[in-house]
Amino acid sequence: TGGEGGELRQTDPPSVPVARWFADKGFPEGEVQEYLDANAFRTTSEEMRDRERMEADLYETARHAAEVHRRVRSYMADYIKPGVKLIDMCERLENATRAMIAADGLQAGIAFPTGCSLNHVAAHYTPNKGDNTVLGYDDVMKIDFGTHINGRIIDCAYTVTFNPRYDELKAAVKDATNTGIRAAGIDARLGEVGGAIQEAMESYEMEIDGKTYPIKCIRNLNGHSIAPYQIHAGKSVPIVGTHEQTKMEEGEFYAIETFGSTGKGHVHEDMECSHYMREFDVGRVPIRNVKAKQLLGVIERNFGTLAFCRRYLDRLGGGKYL
């Protein structure tokens, strides 16, 4: 962990918590979007700036989790190559996350399983035990992983490709995502945010094997609001224009998620289930089966209402749970 002159350095595999680099200073702010139009007073009003400063601890918590996410992405960049087994990739990424965030039960750690959906699979695929899928040169992989500190979740995904023919697809999704972030904010109407995303995404097209395809938004996938220990907190952010008049409100957290496709622009449920999560608002239910009761206890102690996968139960020695 020590470099020349006592400089702090990360190990490989990681073992040094990211917080060590920021012991005497705040975590990086990241990109800041200024308040615009009717909300511009939030920047100029001394009262509103005071209210903003009262949230400093909350922002620092979120920035801590975000900096861990950024450094894990950077660490994994050289490892993610054609020929890697996806289950090995996920476990390396998750172990790096646990080390860099200084995982501590429900206070800090992984927010949900690492998604590594390939090609026509849009989201929510992570390898179960025995899945030997290998990443190929022509694959389009969506890596989606989350970190959290005290339940404040950073939900961030990105696309990995090796064949340059997919560059325009990635450019479309990047533009759509950045457009959605700019359109979001206090009092923004969700349907209008979706319209801005759609306009950006569907201004692109790409060529595959001599044929030109329009790039479409996947209309039945959405971004969403996020609350403490609750990855989907009730509000959905469409990625196509709708008449939804619900507004974003002060104090809310959102994941702006965009999905571009050369297909029909619609997904359906398929494949083996890999992601699980306890219902957030369900109270205690009497369970008579002893093994089921023990499994619920493992889930509540280790994940609470955060999402998990079979591999996480395997890691805990969960035994037979299906």
DAVENLIN-V648200 format. One record per helix or strand of 3 or more residues. SS is the DSSP state (hx for helix, st for strand). FROM is the first residue (numbers start at 1). TO is the last residue. If there is no record, write none. Layout:
((SS & FROM & TO) (SS & FROM & TO))
This chain:
((hx & 4 & 6) (hx & 18 & 22) (hx & 37 & 39) (hx & 41 & 44) (hx & 46 & 53) (hx & 56 & 76) (hx & 86 & 101) (st & 108 & 118) (st & 141 & 149) (st & 152 & 160) (hx & 164 & 183) (hx & 190 & 201) (st & 205 & 208) (st & 211 & 214) (st & 222 & 227) (st & 236 & 238) (st & 253 & 255) (hx & 290 & 302) (hx & 310 & 315))
